[in-house]
Amino acid sequence: MSSPLISMIVPVYNVEAYLSRCLESITAQTLGDFECILVDDGSTDSSSPPGAARRSKAVFPSPSPGGFWPSAGNIASGRPCGFVRTTALFAPRSFWRATATSPGI
């Protein structure tokens, strides 16, 4: 299986109120060749990656929750790594536009 074109990393820390809408906008992308990785930074609410991953088949939990910075670069297999704020919402062609206008991707 080949690596995805790009990796988007979503740090998660007590963002239950925002996470569902953010994940909906990510999974609605027209670019199909990407991975989205949730990295738990110690959430104490239901926004932790295992709970969030059940709500979206395109999002995969980090194998090492509880440490965003050390684990983020180790789990991404696509390029370039983008970091997504959970308060961000994306138009459906956002990731496609980013790859179309970035040389070397």
N, C-alpha and C positions, 0 to 999 in steps of 0.2 A: 504494500500500500504506500503510495507516495505522500510526501508531506503536503500540508495545505499551503496555499500561496501566501496567506498572511495569518497572523495570530493576533487576536484581540484579548487582552487580559483585563479582567474586571475585579478590582479589589473590593472586597465585601466586608463591611464592618457596621453592623446595626443599621442597615438601610432598607428595612422591610417595606417602608412606605414608598420607596422609589424603584426597587429592584424589578418587580414584575413588568412595569412599563418599559424599563430599559431593555430587559430581555426580549420583550415583544418586538421592539424596534430593531434589535440585533437579528433575531430570527427571521424577520421580514426582508432581509437584504436580498437583492437580486444576484449578487455575487455568491456563488455557491461554494467556492473553494477557499474557505476560511475556517478557523477554529476559534471558539470563544471559551476562554478558561476562567472560571471563577476561582478566586483565591481568598480563602477565609483568613481574616486578620483578627480572629478571636471573637466573632459575633456571638452575642448572647440572645439575640432574637431569632425569629424564623427565617431570617435572610441568609442563614448559613448556606454554603454551597450545596450540601446534600439535599436540603429542602428546595432550594432554587432549581437544582438540576432536574428534579422530578417535574417541575413545571415547564421545562423546555428541553426538547431532545437535542438541540444544537449546542447546548452548554454542558461542559464537563467539569466535575469538581476536581480540585487540586488533590493530588495524592498525598500532599503534606500540608494540611490546613494549619492555621495558626501562625503563619509567618510569611507575610506578603513579599517583602523585599528579597529574602534569601531564596524563595522557591519560584518566583515569577519567571526569571530568566531560564531556569532549569527545565521547565515543563513546556515551554513554547516550541513548536516544531516548524512553524511558518515564519516568514519574514515579510515586512518588518513587524516588530512587535508594537502594537498600539495599546495604550492604556486608556480604558474607558471609565469615566466617572459614572456612577450609578444614577446620577441626576440627568445624564445626557440622554437625549432621544435622537434617533437617526432617521433621515429620509431613506426610503428603500434602496436608492442607488448610491448611497454615501460610500460604502466600501468599494464598489466598482469604480466610482469616480476617483477615489484615492489611488487605486492601482493603475488606472488608465493615465493618470497625469504624473505618476512617479517613475522616473527612469530606473531601470534595473530590477523592476519587480516582475 
